Amino acid sequence: MEDVYKLENAEELLPVLDTFIDSFPNKKDEVIAVLHKAQDLFGYLPSELQLYIARKLDLPAAHIYGVVTFYSYFNEEKRGKYTINICMGTACFVKGADKVMNEFHRILGIKTGETTPDNLFTLTDVRCIGACGLAPVVMVNDKVFGHIHAEDVPGIIESYKNREKEEA
């Protein structure tokens, strides 16, 4: 259990997670809610945190791991501040999503599934975003960009880099 304290900001964040867990009368029924809260707090769900949650909920660690690995929303690896999801569903692929993906690879200097060294961007592909009429589609965190072409990629990246400069 001490390994969880090696996580960044664990001393501040674990009490918040504990309070959230303790607010439920039937803790075992709230696995997904607890995992969402933990990921919101820590940004991802490493094995140490999964074990901590399993113990707090009095559930087998394998059960927690099974839920985390079943749902694509949950991340076991630390991600960048901005997750760039490129839809590779049929409509998007036919309309050039592979070219868009290649441009993100080129500009960010990372492969699919990787995070930039500055922890600003994580690049992923998804099977379908559900916005086929806007194909090809890119989603950055919760913002959807439709009808994207390779030449649009530098502007998308730059807008998020500028946002960082403004927040600094």
Backbone as numpy.savetxt, mean C-alpha at the origin, in Angstrom:
# Nx Ny Nz CAx CAy CAz Cx Cy Cz
7.77 -10.81 21.43 6.94 -9.61 21.43 7.81 -8.35 21.43
9.04 -8.46 21.91 9.92 -7.30 21.96 10.33 -6.84 20.57
10.31 -7.75 19.57 10.70 -7.38 18.21 9.81 -6.29 17.63
8.57 -6.24 18.05 7.65 -5.23 17.53 8.10 -3.82 17.93
8.83 -3.71 19.02 9.30 -2.41 19.46 10.45 -1.88 18.61
10.98 -2.72 17.73 12.02 -2.28 16.81 11.43 -1.50 15.64
10.12 -1.60 15.46 9.47 -0.89 14.37 9.49 0.61 14.65
9.57 1.38 13.59 9.60 2.84 13.71 8.37 3.37 14.42
8.56 4.20 15.43 7.49 4.84 16.21 6.62 3.86 17.00
7.11 2.67 17.27 6.31 1.66 17.97 5.86 2.13 19.34
6.71 2.84 20.07 6.35 3.29 21.41 5.13 4.18 21.40
4.97 4.99 20.34 3.82 5.89 20.23 2.61 5.20 19.60
2.87 4.32 18.63 1.78 3.76 17.83 1.11 2.54 18.46
1.87 1.72 19.17 1.27 0.52 19.77 0.17 0.86 20.79
0.36 1.86 21.64 -0.75 2.21 22.54 -2.02 2.65 21.80
-1.86 3.30 20.67 -3.01 3.71 19.86 -3.71 2.46 19.32
-2.91 1.51 18.82 -3.46 0.25 18.32 -4.13 -0.53 19.45
-3.50 -0.58 20.61 -4.07 -1.28 21.76 -5.42 -0.70 22.16
-5.53 0.62 22.18 -6.79 1.28 22.53 -7.87 0.92 21.51
-7.49 0.91 20.24 -8.44 0.54 19.18 -8.92 -0.90 19.39
-8.00 -1.81 19.63 -8.35 -3.22 19.83 -9.24 -3.38 21.06
-8.88 -2.70 22.12 -9.63 -2.82 23.37 -11.03 -2.22 23.29
-11.30 -1.43 22.25 -12.63 -0.81 22.12 -13.68 -1.81 21.63
-13.24 -2.98 21.21 -14.17 -3.99 20.71 -14.50 -5.02 21.78
-15.77 -5.28 22.01 -16.12 -6.30 22.99 -15.77 -7.71 22.50
-15.88 -7.94 21.21 -15.58 -9.24 20.62 -14.37 -9.09 19.70
-13.19 -9.00 20.28 -11.97 -8.69 19.54 -11.71 -9.64 18.37
-11.97 -10.92 18.56 -11.66 -11.92 17.54 -12.45 -11.71 16.25
-13.58 -11.03 16.35 -14.41 -10.78 15.18 -13.96 -9.56 14.37
-12.95 -8.87 14.86 -12.55 -7.59 14.26 -11.17 -7.64 13.62
-10.77 -8.81 13.14 -9.43 -8.98 12.59 -9.15 -7.99 11.46
-10.06 -7.89 10.51 -9.82 -7.02 9.36 -9.77 -5.56 9.79
-10.65 -5.14 10.67 -10.64 -3.76 11.16 -9.32 -3.46 11.88
-8.86 -4.41 12.68 -7.60 -4.22 13.42 -6.42 -4.15 12.44
-6.41 -5.01 11.43 -5.33 -4.98 10.45 -5.33 -3.67 9.66
-6.52 -3.19 9.31 -6.60 -1.88 8.62 -6.02 -0.78 9.50
-6.41 -0.77 10.77 -5.91 0.26 11.69 -4.39 0.16 11.84
-3.89 -1.06 12.00 -2.45 -1.26 12.16 -1.70 -0.79 10.92
-2.23 -1.11 9.74 -1.56 -0.67 8.51 -1.64 0.85 8.36
-2.77 1.44 8.75 -2.87 2.90 8.71 -1.83 3.54 9.62
-1.60 2.95 10.78 -0.65 3.50 11.74 0.80 3.29 11.31
1.14 2.06 10.94 2.53 1.70 10.66 2.90 1.79 9.18
1.89 1.78 8.31 2.16 1.84 6.88 2.28 0.49 6.21
2.45 -0.56 7.01 2.56 -1.92 6.51 2.41 -2.88 7.68
2.38 -4.19 7.38 2.14 -5.20 8.41 3.27 -6.23 8.43
4.43 -5.87 8.98 5.53 -6.83 9.05 5.18 -7.98 10.00
5.92 -9.07 9.91 5.62 -10.27 10.69 5.58 -9.99 12.20
6.46 -9.11 12.68 6.46 -8.78 14.12 5.13 -8.17 14.55
4.59 -7.30 13.71 3.32 -6.66 14.02 2.17 -7.64 13.89
2.23 -8.54 12.92 1.21 -9.57 12.79 1.17 -10.46 14.04
2.35 -10.83 14.55 2.42 -11.65 15.75 1.85 -10.90 16.96
2.18 -9.63 17.06 1.65 -8.79 18.14 0.12 -8.77 18.10
-0.43 -8.58 16.91 -1.89 -8.54 16.74 -2.50 -9.89 17.10
-1.87 -10.96 16.65 -2.37 -12.31 16.95 -2.45 -12.51 18.47
-1.44 -12.10 19.17 -1.44 -12.25 20.63 -2.51 -11.37 21.29
-2.65 -10.15 20.79 -3.66 -9.24 21.35 -5.08 -9.76 21.12
-5.28 -10.44 19.98 -6.61 -10.95 19.64 -6.82 -12.39 20.11
-5.76 -12.97 20.67 -5.79 -14.36 21.12 -6.18 -15.30 19.97
-5.50 -15.09 18.85 -5.70 -15.90 17.65 -4.36 -16.48 17.21
-4.37 -17.59 16.48 -3.11 -18.12 15.96 -2.47 -17.14 14.97
-1.16 -17.04 15.01 -0.44 -16.16 14.09 -0.73 -16.56 12.64
-0.91 -17.84 12.38 -1.20 -18.32 11.03 -2.53 -17.75 10.52
-3.47 -17.54 11.41 -4.76 -16.96 11.01 -4.56 -15.51 10.54
-3.80 -14.74 11.30 -3.53 -13.35 10.94 -2.77 -13.30 9.62
-1.74 -14.14 9.50 -0.96 -14.19 8.27 -1.84 -14.56 7.07
-2.74 -15.49 7.26 -3.66 -15.90 6.20 -4.52 -14.75 5.71
-5.01 -13.94 6.63 -5.84 -12.79 6.25 -4.98 -11.75 5.52
-3.80 -11.49 6.05 -2.91 -10.48 5.45 -2.53 -10.87 4.03
-2.22 -12.13 3.82 -1.78 -12.56 2.49 -2.94 -12.80 1.52
-4.14 -12.98 2.03 -5.30 -13.19 1.16 -5.74 -11.89 0.51
-5.80 -10.82 1.27 -6.30 -9.55 0.76 -5.16 -8.71 0.19
-5.30 -8.28 -1.04 -4.23 -7.51 -1.69 -4.06 -6.12 -1.08
-5.02 -5.66 -0.32 -4.90 -4.33 0.30 -3.78 -4.29 1.33
-3.55 -5.41 2.00 -2.56 -5.44 3.08 -1.16 -5.63 2.52
-0.19 -4.93 3.12 1.20 -4.97 2.68 2.11 -5.47 3.79
2.93 -6.44 3.46 3.90 -6.94 4.42 5.23 -6.19 4.32
5.42 -5.50 3.22 6.64 -4.73 3.00 6.31 -3.24 3.10
7.27 -2.51 3.58 7.10 -1.06 3.68 6.95 -0.48 2.28
6.04 0.43 2.13 5.78 1.06 0.85 6.13 2.53 0.90
6.25 3.10 -0.28 6.50 4.53 -0.37 5.27 5.32 0.03
5.46 6.60 0.17 4.35 7.47 0.56 3.24 7.43 -0.49
3.65 7.29 -1.76 2.69 7.24 -2.85 2.81 5.89 -3.56
1.73 5.13 -3.56 1.70 3.87 -4.27 1.08 4.11 -5.64
1.85 3.81 -6.66 1.39 3.98 -8.04 0.94 2.62 -8.54
-0.35 2.49 -8.79 -0.93 1.25 -9.32 -1.25 1.45 -10.79
-0.66 0.62 -11.63 -0.98 0.67 -13.05 -1.90 -0.51 -13.36
-3.06 -0.21 -13.90 -4.00 -1.26 -14.25 -3.49 -2.01 -15.46
-3.44 -3.33 -15.34 -3.02 -4.19 -16.44 -4.16 -5.09 -16.90
-5.39 -4.70 -16.55 -6.55 -5.44 -17.04 -6.63 -5.35 -18.55
-7.48 -6.13 -19.13 -7.55 -6.25 -20.59 -7.73 -4.90 -21.28
-8.72 -4.12 -20.88 -8.97 -2.83 -21.54 -7.76 -1.91 -21.44
-7.15 -1.85 -20.26 -5.99 -0.97 -20.07 -4.78 -1.48 -20.86
-4.58 -2.79 -20.83 -3.43 -3.35 -21.53 -3.53 -3.10 -23.03
-4.72 -3.33 -23.59 -4.94 -3.14 -25.03 -4.68 -1.69 -25.42
-4.96 -0.76 -24.50 -4.80 0.66 -24.81 -3.44 1.21 -24.40
-2.49 0.33 -24.04 -1.11 0.79 -23.84 -0.61 0.87 -22.41
-1.22 0.17 -21.48 -0.76 0.22 -20.10 0.68 -0.26 -19.95
1.10 -1.20 -20.81 2.49 -1.69 -20.74 3.48 -0.57 -21.05
3.14 0.30 -21.99 4.02 1.43 -22.31 4.07 2.43 -21.14
2.92 2.62 -20.51 2.86 3.50 -19.34 3.72 2.92 -18.22
3.59 1.63 -17.98 4.39 0.97 -16.95 5.89 1.11 -17.25
6.27 0.88 -18.49 7.68 1.00 -18.87 8.22 2.40 -18.63
7.38 3.40 -18.84 7.82 4.78 -18.61 8.01 5.04 -17.11
7.12 4.51 -16.28 7.32 4.63 -14.83 8.61 3.93 -14.42
8.86 2.74 -14.97 10.13 2.03 -14.68 11.32 2.91 -15.03
11.28 3.48 -16.22 12.41 4.27 -16.72 12.65 5.51 -15.85
11.60 6.24 -15.56 11.77 7.50 -14.83 12.10 7.27 -13.35
11.41 6.34 -12.73 11.64 6.10 -11.30 12.87 5.23 -11.04
13.30 4.49 -12.04 14.47 3.63 -11.87 14.21 2.42 -10.99
12.96 1.98 -10.94 12.60 0.80 -10.14 11.76 -0.15 -10.97
11.68 -1.38 -10.52 10.83 -2.38 -11.16 9.49 -2.44 -10.44
8.55 -3.13 -11.04 7.26 -3.35 -10.42 7.45 -4.06 -9.08
6.78 -3.55 -8.05 6.90 -4.12 -6.71 7.97 -3.47 -5.87
8.74 -2.58 -6.44 9.83 -1.93 -5.71 9.44 -0.52 -5.27
10.25 0.00 -4.36 10.06 1.35 -3.82 11.31 2.17 -4.12
11.12 3.43 -4.45 12.26 4.30 -4.72 13.10 4.46 -3.46
14.41 4.69 -3.62 15.29 4.81 -2.45 14.87 5.90 -1.46
14.19 6.94 -1.94 13.74 8.02 -1.05 12.41 7.68 -0.35
11.90 6.44 -0.57 10.63 5.98 0.01 9.44 6.85 -0.39
9.54 7.49 -1.54 8.45 8.34 -1.99 7.44 7.56 -2.84
7.93 6.66 -3.73 7.04 5.95 -4.64 7.24 4.44 -4.56
6.12 3.71 -4.58 6.11 2.26 -4.78 5.31 2.02 -6.04
5.84 1.16 -6.91 5.21 0.89 -8.19 4.62 -0.51 -8.20
3.33 -0.62 -8.49 2.68 -1.93 -8.54 1.80 -2.01 -9.78
1.46 -3.25 -10.12 0.46 -3.46 -11.15 -0.75 -4.13 -10.51
-1.91 -3.85 -11.04 -3.14 -4.45 -10.54 -3.90 -5.01 -11.72
-4.73 -5.99 -11.45 -5.49 -6.64 -12.52 -6.61 -5.77 -13.05
-7.30 -5.05 -12.20 -8.39 -4.19 -12.67 -8.73 -3.17 -11.59
-8.87 -1.94 -12.00 -9.26 -0.87 -11.08 -10.77 -0.65 -11.15
-11.38 -1.10 -12.23 -12.82 -0.95 -12.39 -13.21 0.35 -13.07
-12.29 0.90 -13.83 -12.57 2.14 -14.55 -12.20 1.94 -16.01
-12.71 0.88 -16.60 -12.32 0.46 -17.96 -12.61 1.54 -19.00
-13.63 2.34 -18.78 -13.95 3.41 -19.72 -12.90 4.50 -19.75
-12.00 4.52 -18.76 -10.93 5.51 -18.69 -9.58 4.93 -19.10
-9.58 3.73 -19.65 -8.34 3.01 -19.96 -7.43 3.81 -20.89
-6.12 3.69 -20.65 -5.45 3.03 -19.53 -5.49 3.91 -18.27
-5.55 3.23 -17.13 -5.74 3.90 -15.85 -4.53 3.71 -14.94
-4.18 4.79 -14.25 -3.15 4.78 -13.22 -3.82 5.32 -11.96
-3.54 4.71 -10.84 -4.08 5.18 -9.57 -2.90 5.44 -8.63
-2.82 6.66 -8.12 -1.80 7.02 -7.14 -2.51 7.21 -5.82
-2.21 6.30 -4.87 -2.96 6.19 -3.64 -4.44 6.07 -4.01
-5.27 7.06 -3.70 -6.70 6.97 -4.00 -7.13 7.81 -5.19
-6.20 8.47 -5.86 -6.54 9.34 -6.99 -6.39 8.56 -8.30
-7.44 8.59 -9.10 -7.46 7.87 -10.38 -7.13 8.84 -11.51
-6.21 8.41 -12.37 -5.86 9.16 -13.58 -6.29 8.31 -14.77
-7.13 8.87 -15.65 -7.61 8.12 -16.79 -7.03 8.59 -18.10
-7.12 7.70 -19.10 -6.62 7.97 -20.44 -5.15 8.37 -20.42
-4.35 7.68 -19.65 -2.94 8.00 -19.47 -2.11 7.39 -20.59
-1.14 8.16 -21.04 -0.19 7.71 -22.05 1.22 7.89 -21.48
2.18 7.24 -22.07 3.56 7.30 -21.57 4.04 8.75 -21.39
3.63 9.63 -22.29 4.09 11.02 -22.19 3.47 11.77 -21.00
2.44 11.20 -20.36 1.82 11.81 -19.19 2.57 11.47 -17.89
3.37 10.42 -17.94 4.02 9.91 -16.73 4.93 10.94 -16.06
5.81 11.64 -16.78 6.67 12.62 -16.09 5.87 13.67 -15.31
4.76 14.12 -15.87 3.94 15.12 -15.19 3.31 14.59 -13.91
2.89 13.33 -13.94 2.30 12.72 -12.74 3.35 12.64 -11.64
4.51 12.14 -11.98 5.58 12.01 -10.99 5.98 13.38 -10.45
6.14 14.32 -11.35 6.55 15.67 -10.95 5.53 16.32 -10.02
4.23 16.10 -10.26 3.21 16.71 -9.40 3.33 16.22 -7.96
3.68 14.95 -7.79 3.83 14.43 -6.42 5.15 14.87 -5.80
6.18 15.01 -6.59 7.45 15.54 -6.07 7.27 17.00 -5.64
6.52 17.76 -6.44 6.25 19.16 -6.08 5.43 19.25 -4.80
4.49 18.34 -4.63 3.68 18.30 -3.42 4.60 18.12 -2.20
5.59 17.28 -2.34 6.55 17.04 -1.25 7.33 18.30 -0.91
7.75 19.02 -1.94 8.50 20.26 -1.75 7.65 21.28 -1.01
6.35 21.35 -1.37 5.45 22.31 -0.73 5.19 21.97 0.73
5.17 20.65 1.03 4.90 20.21 2.41 6.14 20.34 3.29
7.30 20.44 2.67 8.55 20.50 3.45 8.79 21.84 4.08
